[in-house]
């Protein structure tokens, strides 16, 4: 079939694509024992990490939501791609040449849709950047940037470009490069009118909007000409198959390392604000793209700063304009404050300047001061609320006290509540006991308006064909540990004893199927551990594939030797012995039960007695091995 990627190339992509590197673009991972990494799951909301990665095996698994697999499964899940799109994307990243069933190299019709849309954006990105540098009509755009103290070298990392005014230059270029009208319209780069195709952005300064991996998935465009018929100051790419504005943060591809290492994020409001912060030594800055900061944005930041319960809290700083819209945005951020384990802060420049304006007026120190002088989100919410009341009057103080009482009641850390109550009473000018009474009577602020916390997802259930093991049985746990050791450290499993095991020795049917897959794949020394593990997952029944991935990352209850990187020598051997012993006891019990059933049949009883003696002798020999 045309377009199918050859299996050898898929295996090579898996081998070259380091799963810890790929996952690390979306999740901040930290060591969790030898050869194991953990972090907050990107597939469900959690505060305690249950997501594990074992690079040597090439597998990941979340013990919270049950999702697991290899590097291809991860990218498919997190980026919402098809299998072919994922392989093509990883192949491009890790310089693997793909061969297809008919011919070498992808044909346009066989390449994944997302890959085509990303390529169209890459072409557009290069076109806009080149236009900014070389086009005569882009002088206004260059002047705009210079007026804000951005030179060419400073703009380059951010990919700033210019969309020509003509209205067809990009559309013509993309068609010459082999893209169909349907593709470039779907990508949001071009519109379709009565006269044909036209460029979506015309006569505007443009910024590429990139996903966390650095791929351009959309653009933001600023009005710079007074005669621009579109009055909107900013235009952004509309929702497309690859661009969802509620999931994207501008600058996250550049800021992710600093956010992760420093466990700090700075949320600003515009593209030039992100540029100003990064150039002023605040590389943690990101911005939303034409939408309010929301729940999905929080999830992206939380995974990077390791926003986990029990950890020292990270720091998230929101900067807002000092106008009414900025205050409204800040209060919306406060409404979502309960979704963070991190400490959240708000910073508003005294004269209402944004970071870009502040850099122009005061240079780097001004931007740094803006971020460092941020006040706790709670304090900002209280002071913003109190600003609505005349605290110089008795009536104003009483009304203000009642307005802020629910805010105090909603403080996450109840141990901090008395101190904050005392402080706020001083701000308002009311007796402490009076405010305490109001707080006691109040309901936490806007509880019904806060984004509903989704319950932790239940672990995914496998297809009914093969039941998942019952871990209440200690023997089943031992079987699971043995298989985990086989998958993660096959060289630590003694071969002669392993050959004594059979599929029937396993109590849990799923464990028997996995053992069968291990034996079917054979000697792990003939290939890399990652390739061997992939082969085992492929050989196991599809309905327990997720469980195999889970076993590939499960931590073992034994010491790992720092020199060899392997479990203690007796660990696997003792588990094999336990599984074999339990299986032999079950066989003996079965024969004894049959003897009782056939006590009146001398011939059958004789055969069963002989069988029982054989089993008992074999069991006795096992005890001496």
C-alpha angles and dihedrals in degrees: 000000000000116000099024112137113233116253094234090058092049089052090049091051090052090048095050099038104085105217094209090054094047094045090043090065088067105025132039104234128198133184118279104178129315113331094356133105131189140190145148112306114253091207101060138019115263139151099203115057115248097157115105134186128192107194095191091057094038093229140120133192137178113215089196103057100012098238115144146140141110133315093281092051090050096053092044090053100042097040097035093234134151119249093257093047090051095050091047092049094049091043091055092048096048097038098247116154109222123217121203130209091257112037134332123292130021121293115223091248093050099048116100116264094239091051090054093049092049091050091051089053091049090054091047091048092054091045094052093046092049090047091055091053102040109022117101092211089056090073091100089054092049090048090051090055094044090051087060092047096253114138128192096266091050092049095050099078089052093048094230111184145164130245110215119238097233094085102219107058096096094041091053092047093050092049090051089052090059102260118141123234089246092054097050094043090049089049090059092237096109136031129216116229137166090273095047134260122356134180113264092218119044129176094354140123107246137202122196113236108216132191121236091274093055100255114139109240102164146348140243116211129196127208111242104159121076091215093055103132091214107078097196111111091216133028122192133193110273120240110291136169089272102032124066110167094204090060100044131082118192112237096016091121089059097037102043097091094050092044090051099044096043096033088226133119130186117203115204132173109239147032094251089048090058090049092048093050095048092047090048094056099267100114093166094078124121134161138205119248111237096318140079121272105267148173096285090051089052090053091053093051095042092057091052099047092043090240093194132156111251094026125108100270121258122226127247118185122194118200117198136177113259094239127100092268090053092051091049090052090049092052090050088053089051090054088060094045093104090067091068130077084189123089110257125208139184128216126189120175111240092241093040096251119155121229092266092053091043092054089052094048102038106011125221095334090059094055093044090050091050091056097040094048093058116135126217114280090238093056092048091051092050095046092045090051093047091051087074092064136068100238089185090076129065091233092050093050092050093047091046091049091052092047095054098039093084090050091055090045089055096057106128096218105063090191089065094049099086093051092048091046090054092048095048091048087059093049092052097038098235131128113273094234091053092055091043089056092051091048090050091053095043129095116228110272117275094338089157090050097050115104106270113255108236114229115249106273117253114245110269113261118228122233111286091245093086117025119225113247121268105238093193085083111081091211091057088052089053090051090050091051092049093052091045089054091049092051097043103032108019092162089060092062112090108239100213093052092043090057089057090063123090135190090253091059091074118088095201112068091215090056091051090053092050092048089050089053091050092052092044093055091048133189111027093199091075092070142019117288091245093052091045092051090049089052092051091050090049092049094050119086111278093236092065096041091108091052091051088054089051092053089050092064103029112124114241122229094236140083117270114219109238093212100048099024088225134117120259110292095244096048099086093034092055091049092050090050091050094049092047092046093051091047091051091049090052091052092049091049090049093053092046090052090051090049090057090049093050099039090125094052107079096190095048091042090054092052092047092048090054090049090049092053090051092051094046091050091049090049091052091051090051090057091059097047 
